[in-house]
């Protein structure tokens, strides 16, 4: 276990160095990168997003995890609330779930009509082609996890006060629809897998292995020129290092650690 963890940490660190180079490439070139992460509850979407972004400049990426539509949004064109979150020049945007809610979660839970579901499957390839024709690099990942692996993860969340918030009533209800959601997932992929916006499936039964494979694949999908990142040389200080003297008008927080 220790050897596996050490190898994982070393590989992740290498990939995170390359992610910084990728972010620099996006900034220099003005490319726009949109990554969609879909999968069952507890598959590992949040964890891989954290590893992708934790060493990045937070001014160059955004994480989008939208709640259910409010009353006003529910009357809009379905894709409308997602459009405002699309990347601008030089940006990476990661969707923790996306418009594909209408392909799996909503029909499984009865949150949309059959007509809305059919219209979505028909419209999505056209919508995504508009995005990629405009130059957005669109990567769509499904994080695959077996039910035998998902169940202990859900139980861990239920028993951990720091993770309990991750489980919603919808998540709990979805446990009983594992097979049905699998069929909806397959239909989603078959209907929306296109040359310009293909689906990629990543085995996330082992989350660490899944993270490495996904990040490595992501890096391979984005063309870059490896623009050099300028070295930084700190100028010498003049005089001795100064203590930080803060005005007495401020109130210091007590040192209780």
NORDAVEN-V22664 format. One record per run of one state. SS is the DSSP state (2 for helix, 1 for strand, 0 for the rest). FROM is the first residue (numbers start at 1). TO is the last residue. If there is no record, write none. Layout:
BEGIN
{{SS & FROM & TO} {SS & FROM & TO}}
END
This chain:
BEGIN
{{0 & 1 & 1} {2 & 2 & 29} {0 & 30 & 31} {1 & 32 & 39} {0 & 40 & 44} {2 & 45 & 53} {0 & 54 & 60} {1 & 61 & 64} {0 & 65 & 72} {2 & 73 & 75} {0 & 76 & 79} {2 & 80 & 83} {0 & 84 & 91} {1 & 92 & 96} {0 & 97 & 98} {2 & 99 & 102} {0 & 103 & 104} {2 & 105 & 109} {0 & 110 & 113} {2 & 114 & 133} {0 & 134 & 135} {1 & 136 & 144} {0 & 145 & 146} {2 & 147 & 159} {0 & 160 & 163} {2 & 164 & 166} {0 & 167 & 168} {2 & 169 & 192} {0 & 193 & 198} {1 & 199 & 203} {0 & 204 & 206} {2 & 207 & 221} {0 & 222 & 257}}
END
